[in-house]
Amino acid sequence: MKKKFVSILLIACMLLGVVALTGCQKGSGTGVLAGNFEIPEGGYDGSEVTITFYHTMGSNLSDVLNLYIEEFNKLYPNIHINHEQVGGYDDVRDQIKTELTVGNQPNIAYCYPDHVALYNIARAVVTLDNLIASDIEITRADGTKEILGLTDEQVADFIEGYYNEGKQFGDGLMYTMPMSKSTEVLYYNKTFFEANNLEVPKTWDEMEALCAKILTIDPDCIPLGYDSENNWFITMTEQYGNEYTTASGDNHFLFDNDGNKAFVKEFREWYQKGYVTTQEIYGAYTSGLFVADTGTRSYMSIGSSAGATHQRPTKTSDGYPFEVGIATIPQVDPSKPKVISQGPSLCIFKDANPQEVVASWLFVKFLTTNVDFQAEFSMASGYVPVLKSVSENPAYADFLNKADGGDYISALSAKICLEQESAYYTSPAFNGSSTARDQVGLLMQSAFTTDDGGNLDAMIDQLFKNAIDECNR
């Protein structure tokens, strides 16, 4: 069914001329990459255009966006930005998937890599390399000038892992720009740790020993909650250097290997010993265990850095029941850390009018390179800014200086994320990469809870085979 839909989508887009837009615009004739968007001569010509932008922002973030649209329009008054919240990330994907069949897609959208891989079936997403490299000079409404592309300094200011996510599509071209990001961090009950002279684990071996020790202190607890089985599996493949997936070739799904089976068996044993639970097994975000004041609780939780306020216990008249600490997740090798990069990027869709594409790029460039916007958006959203220099913004620097495990837990989370900027990784993106994510998460969950019937190896082998088969359907 999935393949049938993809074929229909591709045919529809071809009939509507979406595919045919690739490389058909008049270009500057310099530095053009094959298959890349060709910039019209002179870049932006001042045309009056309306740009539609799909996102997931609530009212608080839309308020920040509106302030900076006003700033952008002081520079480009003829570029009108019409932005719309379209539910969650998957809602944005599903609406665009439908709109592509009738050529009614937006100009700009929030995206995750697997969304872009889906849109790329119809070759509907603009490649950004020529725009990024362009040295065309544009005069803005206030008389100032800027080059259409990015300067070397601007490129260097991006956190490398966030920026490189835009190239994870198998052809080396740039399809997205990072908007705001999150990752996974380790939340721990700092008050409990200090009272019991416990050390924050830096490796998974240390985590295993720590969980065993915590159970001797509180036999009724589950020491660790891990929200995302998907992320856990994928992160371990990165930390071990095992194969997971590839965007090239015919065989995308490479995760059925002995190295991956070994860590799945190890973490199954953790679950059997009561060391850990996960979101799907627990039936809710494991932050609920971490902040619990009655019943079963945990003393560590691995979850999204953007959800820090959900990892903080309810404040009472006497203050917070405990202080939260935040650290980098455990590693196989702390000297070569790997933590996942998540959060929305921005992609631009092809259009018959190349001026709309260039205008869209100017707005995307403005949002992703404007230090003040990145600072304000980060403080309002809980996400991490994508620029290194945001830490030098006075308001953001003050925000980080207030970081603690209570009222300013979001600042503490952001601070940890910025300190591990060199550790971020992203997985290859292709049509089917989201299926792989789902299947390895289900694999982890099933490995923990399935009765092995006395033959653990056979059970694990079957789960891996089932996951690969589902990916290849």
Secondary structure, DSSP 4 states (H G I P E B T S, - for coil): -HHHHHHHHHHHHHHTTTGGGTT-S---SSSPPTTSPPPPTTS-----EEEEEEE---HHHHHHHHHHHHHHHHH-TTEEEEEEE-SSHHHHHHHHHHHHTTT---SEEEE-HHHHHHHGGGT-BPP-HHHHH---EEE-TTS-EEESS--HHHHHHB-HHHHHGGGTTSSS----EE--BB-EEEEEEHHHHHHTTPPPPSBHHHHHHHHHHHHHH-TTS--EEES-HHHHHHHHHHHHT---B-SSSS--B---SHHHHHHHHHHHHHHHTTSEEEHHHHTS-THHHHT-SSSS--SEEEEEGGGGGGGSPPPBTTB-SS-EEEEPPPBSSTTS--EE-BS-EEEEB--SSHHHHHHHHHHHHHHHH-HHHHHHHHHHHSPBPSBGGGGGSHHHHHHHHT--SSTTHHHHHHHHHHHTGGGEE-----TTHHHHHHHHHHHHHHHHHS--TT-HHHHHHHHHHHHHHHHT-
